[in-house]
Amino acid sequence: MKPGFLSRVKLEASFWLGRRLPTCEEVLPVLSQSLERKLTLRERVTLRLHFLICVYCLRYLKQLRLMRASVRARSEQIETGDSAPAPALPEDARERLKRALERAKQ
C-alpha cells in the first residue's frame, strides 16, 4: 500500500460526505435551536456527521454554549444580588488608552 493512500481515501471520503450533508449556513439555525429544544434523531446525526468535516461549526456550538452559560450565571448573580460592581481601570491605564486613541485618530 502506498504511504499516502490512506490519507487520500480519508480526504475523498470527507469530500463525498461533505457533498451530501447540509451546508454550514443550513446547520447554523439548527445549532441555535439545539439550545432551546431537543433535536430530532435525524438532526443530531446530521450535526454529528457535519462536525466530522467542519470544525468551525463545532467551535461555533461550543461558543454558543459558553455564552449561554455565562449569561445565565450573570443573570443569577443579578437576581440574587451577589453582583459586585465592575472593577474600574487604574488611572495610568486610562491615560495610556487615551493616548493610544489620540494617536490612532491622527
C-alpha positions in Angstrom: 0.0 0.0 0.0 1.3 3.5 -0.8 2.1 5.8 2.1 -0.4 8.5 1.0 -3.1 6.1 0.0 -4.9 6.1 3.4 -4.8 9.9 3.7 -6.1 10.2 0.1 -9.0 7.8 1.0 -9.9 9.9 4.1 -9.8 13.1 2.0 -12.1 11.6 -0.7 -14.5 10.2 2.0 -14.8 13.7 3.6 -15.5 15.3 0.2 -18.1 12.7 -0.6 -19.7 13.2 2.8 -19.5 17.0 2.5 -21.4 17.0 -0.7 -24.3 15.1 0.8 -24.6 17.0 4.1 -26.3 20.4 4.6 -24.0 23.4 4.3 -22.8 25.5 7.3 -25.5 28.1 6.5 -28.1 25.4 6.9 -26.6 24.0 10.0 -26.3 27.2 12.0 -30.0 27.7 12.7 -30.2 24.1 13.9 -27.2 24.8 16.2 -29.1 27.7 17.7 -32.3 25.8 18.1 -30.4 23.0 19.8 -30.0 25.3 22.8 -33.7 25.8 23.0 -35.2 22.4 22.2 -34.4 18.8 21.9 -33.3 17.9 18.4 -34.7 15.0 16.5 -32.6 11.9 15.9 -32.1 12.9 12.3 -30.9 16.4 13.2 -28.5 15.1 15.8 -27.0 12.5 13.4 -26.7 15.2 10.7 -24.9 17.5 13.0 -22.5 14.9 14.2 -21.6 14.0 10.6 -21.3 17.7 9.8 -18.9 18.1 12.7 -16.7 15.4 11.3 -15.9 17.6 8.3 -16.4 21.1 9.7 -14.5 22.0 12.9 -15.7 25.6 12.6 -19.4 24.7 13.2 -18.3 22.7 16.2 -16.4 25.7 17.6 -19.4 27.8 17.0 -21.6 25.5 19.0 -19.1 25.5 21.8 -19.0 29.3 21.8 -22.8 29.4 21.8 -22.9 27.1 24.9 -20.2 29.2 26.6 -22.2 32.4 26.0 -25.4 30.9 27.2 -23.8 29.6 30.4 -22.1 33.0 31.0 -25.4 34.9 30.5 -27.2 32.5 32.8 -24.6 32.7 35.5 -24.6 36.5 35.3 -28.4 36.8 35.4 -28.4 34.5 38.5 -25.8 36.8 40.2 -28.0 39.8 39.4 -31.2 38.1 40.7 -29.6 37.1 44.0 -27.9 40.5 44.5 -24.4 38.9 44.5 -23.1 41.1 41.7 -20.2 43.2 42.5 -19.6 46.4 40.6 -17.2 46.1 37.7 -13.6 47.0 38.7 -12.5 50.4 37.4 -9.4 50.8 35.3 -6.4 52.3 37.1 -5.7 55.9 36.2 -2.4 55.1 34.4 -4.2 52.6 32.2 -6.9 55.1 31.3 -4.2 57.6 30.3 -2.4 55.1 28.2 -5.7 54.2 26.4 -6.5 57.9 25.8 -3.0 58.5 24.3 -3.4 55.4 22.1 -6.8 56.6 20.9 -5.5 60.0 20.1 -2.6 58.5 18.1 -5.0 56.3 16.2 -7.1 59.3 15.2 -4.1 61.1 13.7 
